[in-house]
């Protein structure tokens, strides 16, 4: 009996320049803590969603977002979900996301 094939995860990173990185990190984690597994403090956050895992880090240059999609086909959707939520929290400023 053979094992099912392993699915390849895909990762993506964005650094978003903002003076409010810690605030947005905490807002996003608190927002999703009602539905998903989250852990966070003022500098780091982790959220486990059906699309994959998001790790956030508040840095002096801004918010660093690392996404790991369980299915590579869902990575773009995962990025869009995170971006749309952060843009709602950051309605007073325009955030620029450059995914790598």
Secondary structure as the mmCIF struct_conf table of DSSP 4:
data_model
#
loop_
_struct_conf.conf_type_id
_struct_conf.id
_struct_conf.beg_label_comp_id
_struct_conf.beg_label_asym_id
_struct_conf.beg_label_seq_id
_struct_conf.end_label_comp_id
_struct_conf.end_label_asym_id
_struct_conf.end_label_seq_id
HELX_LH_PP_P HELX_LH_PP_P1 UNK A 2 UNK A 9
STRN STRN1 UNK A 10 UNK A 16
TURN_TY1_P TURN_TY1_P1 UNK A 19 UNK A 20
HELX_RH_AL_P HELX_RH_AL_P1 UNK A 21 UNK A 32
TURN_TY1_P TURN_TY1_P2 UNK A 33 UNK A 35
BEND BEND1 UNK A 36 UNK A 36
STRN STRN2 UNK A 37 UNK A 40
BEND BEND2 UNK A 42 UNK A 43
STRN STRN3 UNK A 44 UNK A 49
TURN_TY1_P TURN_TY1_P3 UNK A 50 UNK A 51
STRN STRN4 UNK A 52 UNK A 59
TURN_TY1_P TURN_TY1_P4 UNK A 60 UNK A 61
STRN STRN5 UNK A 62 UNK A 69
BEND BEND3 UNK A 70 UNK A 71
HELX_RH_3T_P HELX_RH_3T_P1 UNK A 72 UNK A 74
HELX_RH_AL_P HELX_RH_AL_P2 UNK A 75 UNK A 89
TURN_TY1_P TURN_TY1_P5 UNK A 90 UNK A 92
BEND BEND4 UNK A 93 UNK A 93
STRN STRN6 UNK A 99 UNK A 99
#
